[in-house]
Amino acid sequence: MWEIEKNFKVKIGGNYFVNCESLISYDDEPLFTLKRRDSDGRLGIDFDVYDSKGNKIATIRRGNVVQGDIDAYEISHLSDCHKVIEKASGRVIVQIDKNPPDAELAVSVNMYLPNGYLFEATPDNINIKSNILTNNLFSNPIGITIGESSKSAGVKLEKPEVK
């Protein structure tokens, strides 16, 4: 059985998140959810990946790609790393490293949210609008919030306009 995790250290876009109720939220909705399996203690991450038109291109559950558009994207399942790669450009859309040296999980994404907002978290930093976040440690209830939030955040950023 998988349970919502409360004791963890993950790396997203070169930034560390420790025991945050929500790693990164957009208008008070978490972009990522962490869960831990009771049987072996494995940490997993859940999130959905969209293209610029709001079409879902992949679903990540428990740190695994469980659904993806295999016509346009290559889905790579290795023992310690999963990737979603755009076939046309070779661009890595999602990379989940399950055994990084400095955290339980390391996640990099170059994806859109359902509303068309680009969210970019490279292996080294998170780019949001004109803000670049790198090598930060977040441990507030919400690590980063984009837009409105009802809880305290380590960093609160203005919601970008979607064109």
C-alpha positions in Angstrom: 0.0 0.0 0.0 1.2 3.5 -0.8 0.8 6.3 1.7 1.2 10.1 1.4 4.8 10.8 2.5 5.7 13.2 5.3 9.5 12.5 5.8 11.5 12.9 2.6 14.2 14.8 0.7 13.7 15.2 -3.1 15.4 17.3 -5.7 13.4 19.0 -8.3 15.2 21.3 -10.8 18.4 21.6 -8.7 16.4 22.6 -5.6 15.8 20.4 -2.5 12.5 19.9 -0.8 12.4 18.4 2.7 9.1 17.4 4.3 7.0 19.9 2.5 3.2 19.2 2.4 3.3 20.4 -1.2 6.5 20.7 -3.1 5.3 23.1 -5.8 1.8 24.4 -6.2 0.0 26.3 -8.8 -3.0 28.3 -7.4 -3.1 26.1 -4.3 -3.1 22.8 -6.3 0.0 20.7 -5.9 1.9 19.9 -9.2 3.6 16.8 -7.6 2.4 14.4 -4.9 4.8 12.0 -3.1 3.9 8.6 -1.8 5.9 5.9 0.0 5.3 2.2 -0.3 4.8 0.5 3.1 6.4 -2.8 2.1 9.9 -1.6 1.1 9.9 2.2 1.9 10.3 3.2 -1.8 9.4 6.8 -2.5 7.3 7.6 -5.6 6.0 10.7 -7.2 2.7 11.4 -9.0 2.1 14.0 -11.7 0.6 14.6 -15.1 2.4 16.0 -18.1 0.7 18.1 -20.7 1.8 19.7 -24.1 1.4 23.3 -25.0 -2.2 22.7 -26.2 -3.3 21.2 -22.9 -3.3 17.6 -24.1 -2.1 15.0 -21.6 1.0 13.3 -23.0 2.1 11.2 -20.0 0.9 10.1 -16.5 3.5 9.5 -13.8 2.4 7.4 -10.9 4.7 6.1 -8.1 7.7 7.4 -10.0 6.9 5.3 -13.1 5.5 6.4 -16.5 2.2 4.5 -16.6 0.6 6.1 -19.6 2.1 8.1 -22.5 1.6 9.1 -26.1 3.9 6.6 -27.7 3.4 7.9 -31.2 5.1 11.3 -30.3 7.1 10.4 -27.2 9.6 7.8 -26.4 9.0 6.2 -23.0 12.2 4.9 -21.3 12.0 2.6 -18.3 15.3 1.8 -16.7 15.8 0.3 -13.3 16.9 3.6 -11.7 15.7 6.2 -14.2 12.6 6.9 -16.2 12.3 9.3 -19.1 9.7 10.8 -21.5 11.5 12.1 -24.7 9.9 14.0 -27.5 10.7 12.0 -30.6 10.6 15.0 -33.0 13.2 17.1 -31.2 14.9 14.6 -28.8 14.0 17.0 -25.9 13.7 15.3 -22.5 10.3 16.2 -21.2 10.5 14.2 -17.9 13.4 12.5 -16.2 13.0 10.8 -12.8 16.3 9.5 -11.2 15.5 7.0 -8.4 18.9 6.8 -6.9 20.6 10.2 -7.0 23.5 10.7 -4.6 22.0 13.6 -2.6 18.2 12.9 -2.3 15.7 10.1 -2.5 14.5 11.2 -6.0 15.6 13.7 -8.5 13.1 15.1 -11.0 13.6 17.2 -14.1 10.7 18.3 -16.3 10.1 20.6 -19.3 6.3 20.4 -19.4 3.1 22.4 -19.6 0.3 22.6 -17.1 -3.3 22.0 -18.3 -3.8 25.8 -18.7 -0.8 26.1 -21.1 1.8 27.5 -18.6 5.3 26.2 -19.3 6.9 24.7 -16.2 10.6 24.1 -16.5 12.8 22.3 -14.0 16.2 21.4 -15.5 18.7 19.2 -13.5 20.2 22.4 -12.3 17.4 25.0 -11.7 13.8 25.9 -11.9 12.8 28.6 -14.3 9.5 30.4 -13.6 8.8 33.5 -15.6 12.0 35.6 -15.1 12.9 33.8 -11.8 15.7 31.2 -11.7 15.8 29.1 -8.6 18.9 26.9 -8.0 20.4 25.0 -5.0 17.7 26.2 -2.5 16.4 24.1 0.4 12.6 24.3 1.0 10.9 23.0 4.1 7.9 25.2 4.5 4.4 23.7 4.1 4.7 24.6 0.4 8.1 24.8 -1.1 7.2 27.0 -4.0 3.8 28.4 -4.9 2.9 30.0 -8.2 -0.1 32.3 -8.0 -2.5 32.2 -5.1 -1.9 30.1 -1.9 -3.7 29.6 1.4 -0.5 28.3 3.1 3.0 29.6 3.8 5.4 29.1 1.0 9.2 29.2 0.9 8.9 31.2 -2.3 5.7 32.8 -3.7 5.8 33.8 -7.3 3.4 35.8 -9.4 1.4 33.6 -11.8 2.5 34.2 -15.4 0.0 35.2 -18.0 -1.0 32.5 -20.4 -1.3 33.5 -24.0 
